[in-house]
């Protein structure tokens, strides 16, 4: 005996995946957990986004993991933008807000060669991968599904994620670190909105932090801070 397609049972939908993608208790809880774990355990936050995407059946491209049109151009442009953005922050933006010339939180890096490998690893894995995956890829996707993709929705998403990005830096870096993170988040968010890919913002983020680390390591902070304001 053969069964017609009408008598065959239809595959049951993955209700848990649908709830993860939604904005009910399960979906909102997932957003909160991933967002809160991001700044505390940075690699874990990024990995949780990948786990969320896998379990919720969310395609990778929706989180910004799409092949760039040119890897070489993306990497070169990201390096230039990250380097230039850090110099702009240190020499123009932070002095306008009265930030100290010497960064007291990371001054221990000055001349500290032994600290460079671990700091570089944290920058690449924690900042470049995890923070961009959480604060650009994941939150832009989630808020985009909630608010839409219109011009004003994108502006709200850009501002809200940048404010959140700045606020999570406050406990460890104080008000000036939070201000720098807010403005940097705006720039990285614009890169993501333009390219719809994470790679440029990831490379720029790594270049930004590596530049910051080397400025402190080489004791160049006073020189860079006074490039514009003597």
SVG drawing of the C-alpha trace seen along z (x, -y; Angstrom):
<svg xmlns="http://www.w3.org/2000/svg" viewBox="-5 -75 65 77">
<polyline fill="none" stroke="black" stroke-width="0.4" points="0.0,0.0 1.3,-3.4 0.5,-6.6 -0.4,-9.8 1.2,-13.0 -2.1,-14.0 -1.8,-11.1 1.9,-11.6 2.5,-13.5 4.0,-17.0 7.2,-17.7 6.8,-19.4 8.1,-23.0 11.0,-23.8 9.0,-25.9 12.1,-26.6 14.0,-28.0 11.0,-30.2 10.8,-31.4 14.6,-32.2 14.0,-34.3 11.0,-36.0 10.6,-38.6 8.7,-36.7 10.2,-35.6 12.7,-33.2 13.9,-35.5 14.2,-38.5 16.1,-36.5 18.5,-35.3 19.2,-38.9 19.8,-40.0 22.1,-37.1 24.2,-37.5 24.4,-41.3 25.3,-41.1 27.9,-38.4 29.5,-40.2 31.5,-42.7 32.1,-40.4 33.3,-37.3 33.9,-38.7 34.8,-35.5 31.8,-33.8 29.5,-36.5 30.6,-36.0 30.3,-32.3 26.8,-32.5 25.8,-34.5 27.0,-31.8 25.2,-29.2 22.0,-31.3 22.2,-31.6 22.7,-27.8 19.9,-26.9 17.5,-29.6 18.2,-28.6 19.2,-32.2 21.3,-32.4 24.9,-33.6 24.6,-36.5 21.9,-38.0 24.5,-38.5 27.0,-40.1 29.0,-37.0 29.0,-37.4 32.0,-37.1 33.3,-40.6 33.7,-41.7 37.4,-42.0 39.3,-40.6 42.4,-42.7 40.5,-45.9 38.5,-45.2 41.6,-44.5 43.5,-47.5 40.6,-49.9 39.9,-48.5 43.5,-49.0 43.5,-52.6 40.1,-53.5 41.0,-51.9 44.4,-53.7 43.0,-57.0 40.0,-56.8 42.3,-56.1 44.5,-59.1 41.4,-61.3 40.0,-60.2 43.3,-60.7 44.2,-64.0 40.8,-65.7 37.7,-64.1 39.0,-63.1 40.9,-66.4 37.7,-68.3 36.1,-66.5 39.0,-67.2 40.4,-63.6 43.8,-63.2 46.7,-62.8 47.8,-59.5 45.3,-56.7 45.5,-55.6 43.7,-52.3 46.2,-51.0 49.3,-52.9 50.8,-49.6 51.4,-48.7 54.0,-51.5 57.3,-49.6 55.7,-46.4 56.7,-44.0 55.6,-40.9 52.0,-42.2 51.8,-42.6 51.0,-39.0 48.0,-38.6 46.7,-42.0 47.0,-41.4 45.1,-38.1 42.4,-39.9 42.1,-42.6 41.7,-40.2 39.4,-37.7 37.6,-39.8 37.2,-43.2 37.5,-42.3 35.5,-39.1 33.3,-39.0 32.3,-42.7 31.6,-43.2 29.6,-39.9 27.5,-41.0 27.1,-44.8 27.0,-45.0 26.0,-41.7 23.7,-40.3 22.0,-43.5 21.7,-45.1 19.9,-41.9 17.7,-41.7 16.7,-45.4 16.3,-45.4 13.7,-42.6 12.0,-44.5 12.1,-48.1 12.3,-47.6 14.9,-48.7 13.7,-52.3 16.0,-55.3 14.8,-56.3 14.9,-52.7 18.5,-52.4 19.3,-55.7 17.7,-54.5 19.6,-51.2 22.9,-52.9 22.5,-55.3 21.1,-52.7 23.8,-50.1 26.5,-52.8 25.2,-54.0 25.1,-50.4 28.6,-49.8 29.8,-52.9 28.1,-52.1 29.6,-48.6 33.1,-50.2 32.3,-52.5 32.9,-50.1 36.4,-49.3 37.5,-52.4 35.6,-55.3 33.8,-58.1 36.4,-58.8 36.7,-55.2 32.9,-55.1 32.9,-58.3 35.5,-56.9 33.6,-53.6 30.4,-55.5 32.0,-57.5 33.9,-54.5 30.7,-52.4 29.0,-55.0 31.8,-54.8 31.9,-51.0 28.1,-50.9 28.1,-53.1 30.7,-50.8 28.4,-47.9 25.3,-49.6 27.1,-50.6 28.7,-47.2 26.1,-44.8 29.2,-42.8 31.2,-42.5 34.6,-42.2 35.4,-45.9 34.3,-46.8 36.1,-43.8 39.4,-44.8 38.9,-48.5 38.2,-47.6 41.4,-45.5 43.4,-48.2 42.0,-50.8 42.9,-48.9 46.3,-47.8 47.1,-51.4 46.0,-52.4 48.1,-49.7 51.2,-50.7 50.8,-54.4 50.8,-53.6 53.6,-51.0 55.9,-53.5 55.0,-56.3 53.6,-58.4 50.4,-59.4 51.5,-63.0 52.8,-63.5 49.6,-62.2 47.3,-64.0 48.9,-67.3 48.9,-66.8 46.1,-69.4 45.8,-71.1 49.2,-72.2"/>
</svg>
